[in-house]
Amino acid sequence: MSTIQKTLKDNTALRWGILILIAFVQAANYYFYDAISPLKRDLEEHFNFTNTDFGLFVSAYSIPNIFLLMCIWGGIILDKLGIRRTGFLFVFLMTGGAMITAYGASNYYSEGGFGFGFMNTFLPTYSPELKMMLLGRFFFGLGAETSIVVVSKVIVKWFKGKELAMAFGFKIGIARAGSWAAFYFSPVIAANSSSWNVAIWFAAMLLVIAMLAFLVYTMFDKRLDKQIDKIKLLGDDEVFHMSDLMKLVTNRSFIFVTLLCMTFYSAVFPFQSFSPDFFLNKFGFTQEMSGKIASLLSIGTTFFTPLVGLFVDKKGRSATLMIFGSILIVFVHLSFALTMISPIFLMIVLGIAFSLVPAAMWPSVAKIVDERRIGSAYGTMFAVQNLGLWIFPLLIGIILDKTNPGVTPEDVSNGTATYDYTLAILMLAMLGVLGVIFALLLKRADKTSGYGLELPSNAK
């Protein structure tokens, strides 16, 4: 009998160390994505942002991933060129976009710094600060989404056949800790610094550190690839082909899980971006307290997601968990829109829902899709997801401005008026209903496809 050859990923301590390293990259990504949300009032005060302006800024993240199809192209590039080159390229773009965004919010720029004059020559209804921040958000989104695809493929590469669901849960938990830190600390940093925009620069510098962390990972990735090549040379049947993309988009289970991904995340992320302002307006909290309550969502996911992943590894029931999590989303948004139930309680429940679905969904994709197509699969899912992340923040901003006629940012800043969020939140509740439908369809399709979504992760 031949001896089974070991690789770096068979070393448990190293495997989990790699997970922590690569999860930090995604955590820094999430920190920057969310760091500006608790500062909406500062944007209104300093740059006269309207709700539509803020919604446009949030949604600009998704523009390159929808109209340029960068998530799909990024996934294909990942499957073609590999983790190291693709990962560095998109982490670099993400970091560069963050620096441009921070520059657009800086005092130096707003006082006539480089580019201010040019940005003032077109689209006069938008401030130069908004336009520069939109440019930065565009490049940040261009790199950030594909970097998450890269991180997901790294997890599959190191954990497939082992503790895959728990690894995804742990990675998501660390990433959500980045979101928690952003909502909790960003307003604190802004309030206790010489200038409020120091909070944005701090978030951008975290991404610089994340880029260095990814460079450290590439050294381990190169060593692992050399070991794998010694064990098994890739044959032609294991190389990605463009025709593989057609197999993805005609797979019913993949279609349902992708639509669930879009509706579920669209019901959560846009709400999370507006939630500090929602709490400030509906419940009268301070900006700092609103950020802390918004951070409860990420605290819940940080602790619950690894536990859900462990459950999926041991017991399965992925499709059932996705159904239950989607139902919780509907309950939370209806409660936010129509009742005065404690937002602390509802954010904790939302955190549980946001643990159930991702921890069950992302490992399920590795069962539905062949590993050689995993980058393209995640890329396609992120592209469709970004369609929702582009449309719904913008819709929330438009709905707020249309349903609150006569209310200006100055009125809200002065405490003489508040925004009514009811219709905007009800829209998100309807997204949750669609998520329940797609989760039910996914579970039904699994009974005929035989992918085993209800089985433990390592079951054949």
Beta strands, then each sheet from edge to edge (+ up, - down):
end
